[in-house]
Amino acid sequence: MSLALLSGLGFGLSLIIAIGAQNAFVLRQGLRREHVLAVVVICALSDAVLIALGVGGLGTLLQFVPWLLAVVRVGGAGFLIVYGILAARRAFRPAALITEDAGTSTPLWTAVATCLALTWLNPHVYLDTVVLLGSVAGTHGDDRWWFGLGAAAGSILWFTALGFGARFLRPLFAKPLAWRVLDGVIAVVMIAIAVSLLLGLAE
């Protein structure tokens, strides 16, 4: 039990700690201190649901319906391209880079909708959590659910640290230039992921 739990924790963290669309969004919300709790909860709960589906065997089913992932690839790529363009626009418009709490705040529903889209419209999330993690969990036999619990705990730890720990980087982002660099990186990451999704359709 304990070995499966620790294995799941380590495997889950290895999958999630990477520069990606979801992490970039959580980091930006944490730096702006906007709706951090809601974003962290959505990301952690979404991962937990996807991990449970993977451990439960949904990954095997997805392998028999490739068209479903193709649909998600196209929708996710379109969303990421739009989000990437918006990030690039922020990077090239210093006046729009507001770092103070008194600045223009993102509405809660916008943050929630964006977070849900970045999570559930990203095919890599399904491939990592449902297919890959689910397959590895299956090797633990009866302890596979402990493995899944460890992976879910890893997600909770990571998103909590990323979202609420980002405030310690605020001194670095006191100048608009730092935000321009961050949004520039976000734009590149988003569009690169979108391109990889579209190229994956041709494989």
C-alpha positions in Angstrom: 0.0 0.0 0.0 2.6 2.6 1.1 4.9 1.6 -1.8 2.1 2.1 -4.3 1.1 5.4 -2.7 4.6 6.8 -2.9 5.1 5.4 -6.4 1.9 7.2 -7.5 3.0 10.4 -5.8 6.4 10.4 -7.6 5.0 9.4 -10.9 2.2 12.0 -10.7 4.7 14.7 -9.9 7.0 13.7 -12.8 4.1 14.1 -15.2 2.7 17.4 -14.0 5.9 19.4 -13.2 6.6 20.7 -16.7 6.0 24.0 -18.5 2.6 23.6 -20.0 -0.6 25.5 -20.7 -2.2 24.6 -17.3 0.8 25.4 -15.2 1.5 28.7 -17.0 -2.1 29.8 -16.3 -1.9 28.8 -12.6 1.4 30.6 -12.3 0.0 33.8 -13.8 -3.0 33.8 -11.6 -0.9 33.2 -8.6 1.4 36.2 -9.5 -1.7 38.4 -9.9 -3.3 36.9 -6.8 -6.6 36.5 -8.7 -9.0 33.6 -7.8 -6.0 31.4 -6.9 -8.0 29.1 -4.6 -10.7 28.5 -7.3 -8.0 27.8 -10.0 -6.0 25.4 -7.7 -9.2 23.5 -6.7 -10.3 23.1 -10.3 -6.9 21.9 -11.5 -6.5 19.5 -8.6 -10.1 18.1 -8.8 -9.9 17.7 -12.5 -6.6 15.8 -12.2 -8.2 13.6 -9.5 -11.2 12.8 -11.7 -9.0 12.0 -14.7 -6.6 9.9 -12.6 -9.6 7.9 -11.2 -10.9 7.4 -14.8 -7.5 6.1 -15.8 -7.1 3.8 -12.9 -10.6 2.6 -13.5 -9.6 1.5 -17.0 -10.9 4.3 -19.3 -7.6 4.5 -21.0 -8.2 1.1 -22.6 -11.5 2.4 -24.0 -10.0 5.6 -25.4 -7.5 3.5 -27.4 -10.5 2.1 -29.3 -12.1 5.5 -30.1 -9.2 7.5 -31.6 -11.7 9.9 -33.2 -12.6 11.3 -29.8 -9.0 12.3 -29.1 -8.8 13.8 -32.6 -11.9 16.0 -31.8 -10.3 17.2 -28.6 -7.0 17.8 -30.4 -8.7 20.2 -32.8 -10.7 22.0 -30.2 -7.8 22.3 -27.8 -5.5 23.5 -30.5 -7.9 26.3 -31.5 -8.3 27.4 -27.9 -4.6 27.4 -27.3 -3.9 29.4 -30.4 -6.3 32.1 -29.3 -5.0 32.1 -25.7 -1.4 32.3 -27.1 -2.3 35.3 -29.3 -3.8 37.1 -26.4 -0.7 36.4 -24.3 1.5 37.7 -27.1 -0.7 40.8 -27.4 -0.2 41.5 -23.6 3.6 41.1 -24.1 3.7 43.7 -26.8 1.4 46.1 -24.9 3.2 47.3 -21.7 0.2 49.4 -20.8 -1.9 46.2 -20.4 0.6 44.7 -17.9 -0.8 45.6 -14.6 0.9 44.0 -11.5 -0.8 45.9 -8.7 -3.8 44.6 -6.8 -5.6 47.7 -7.8 -5.3 46.9 -11.4 -8.0 45.5 -13.7 -9.2 42.2 -12.2 -10.2 39.1 -14.2 -13.8 38.1 -13.5 -14.1 34.8 -11.6 -16.2 33.2 -14.3 -13.5 34.1 -16.9 -10.8 32.6 -14.8 -12.8 29.4 -14.1 -13.8 29.0 -17.8 -10.2 29.4 -18.9 -8.9 27.0 -16.3 -11.5 24.4 -17.3 -10.7 24.8 -21.0 -7.0 24.6 -20.5 -7.5 21.4 -18.5 -10.2 19.5 -20.4 -9.4 20.6 -23.9 -5.8 19.5 -23.7 -5.4 16.0 -25.1 -2.0 15.6 -23.4 -3.9 15.6 -20.1 -5.9 12.5 -21.2 -2.8 10.8 -22.6 -0.8 11.4 -19.4 -3.3 10.8 -16.7 -5.9 8.5 -18.3 -3.8 6.4 -20.6 -0.2 6.5 -19.3 -0.8 6.8 -15.6 -3.8 4.4 -15.8 -1.5 1.8 -17.5 1.2 2.1 -14.9 -1.4 2.0 -12.1 -2.6 -1.3 -13.6 0.8 -2.9 -12.9 0.2 -2.5 -9.1 -2.8 -4.9 -9.1 -5.1 -4.5 -6.1 -3.0 -1.5 -4.9 -3.7 0.5 -8.1 -6.1 2.8 -6.3 -3.4 3.6 -3.8 -1.2 4.5 -6.7 -3.9 6.7 -8.1 -4.4 8.3 -4.7 -0.7 9.1 -4.5 -0.8 10.7 -8.0 -3.8 12.8 -7.0 -2.0 13.9 -3.9 0.9 14.9 -6.1 -1.4 17.1 -8.1 -2.8 18.8 -5.0 0.7 19.5 -3.7 2.0 20.8 -7.0 -0.9 23.2 -7.8 -1.1 24.5 -4.3 2.6 25.2 -4.2 2.5 26.8 -7.7 -0.6 28.9 -7.2 0.0 30.2 -3.7 3.8 30.1 -3.9 3.9 32.4 -6.9 3.4 35.4 -4.6 6.9 35.0 -3.5 8.0 35.9 -7.1 6.0 39.1 -7.1 9.1 41.3 -6.4 10.6 39.9 -9.5 7.5 40.9 -11.5 7.3 44.4 -10.0 8.4 45.7 -13.4 6.4 45.4 -16.6 9.4 43.9 -18.4 9.2 40.7 -16.3 5.5 40.4 -17.2 6.3 40.9 -20.9 8.8 38.0 -20.7 6.4 35.8 -18.9 3.5 36.5 -21.3 6.0 36.0 -24.2 6.9 32.6 -22.9 3.3 31.7 -22.3 2.5 32.7 -25.9 5.3 30.5 -27.3 4.3 27.5 -25.1 0.6 27.8 -25.9 1.1 28.0 -29.7 3.8 25.3 -29.7 1.4 22.9 -27.9 -1.3 23.8 -30.4 1.0 23.1 -33.3 2.0 19.8 -31.8 -1.6 18.8 -31.4 -2.4 19.6 -35.0 0.7 17.8 -36.2 -0.4 14.8 -34.2 -3.5 14.5 -36.3 -1.3 13.7 -39.4 0.5 10.9 -37.7 
